[in-house]
Amino acid sequence: MKIAVLISGSGSNLQALIDYQSHAHYEIALVISNRPQAYGLVRAQNANIPTLVLDHTTYADRLTFDKALMAALDDAKIEGVILAGFMRILTPEFTQHFLGRMLNIHPSLLPKYPGLHTHQRALEAKDSQHGVSIHFVTPELDGGPVILQSVIQIADNDTPETLQDKIHQEEYKIYPLVTDWLAQGKIQLVDNQALFNQKVLSAPLVFQHLE
């Protein structure tokens, strides 16, 4: 499967996808950033992956940007879209176009804590567990069906920074795995439900149980 990875920053999840690619069923055919200075572009260039910058500040509005993004992906014949720290809220027109073919990773145990500052919010709620979710992208922000989660325990001395580090380590393990599932057709989005091996997931898969 030809995939595109959309980034806005350092691209550490992109690096995990690149590192996994040699034994995966996906090929990263394009990396797109909405920020010209994103270090992830360097990571892609180092791996000889084509890159494209679409600076969102040069577009009149969100929909105009999304239409340009959609056209670039279609021109490259991209089959799957992987959001990896892409700091843009996508329009319904864009999400519908790639429905069932687009994944996002979110640093919380969804449906808990959609949006930003998830680590701080988990600490403020005195949660004992935190984690990361991979979900299909739908028009609802961070609201698409969750496929896989990885759970970590929150220690008494954890801070937002230490939680972020722990979550990153989980992300690097599970995002390439689920991207490979998408490429293999193991996961599907049907009637706003996630399917794994043709069976509806009544609850997200949990990574620890798969190891």
Buried (B, 14 or more C-beta within 10 A) or exposed (E): BBBBBBBBBBBBBBBBBBEBBEEBBBBBBBBBBBBEEBBBBEBBEEBEBEBBBBEBEEBEEBEEBBBBBBEBBEEBEBBBBBBBBBBBEBBEEBBEBBBBBBBBBBBBBBEBBBEEEBBBBBBEEEBEEBBBBBBBBBBEBBBBBBBBBBEBEBEEEBEBEEBBEBBBEBBBBBBBBBBBBBBEEBBBBEEEEBBBEEEEBEEBBEBEEEE
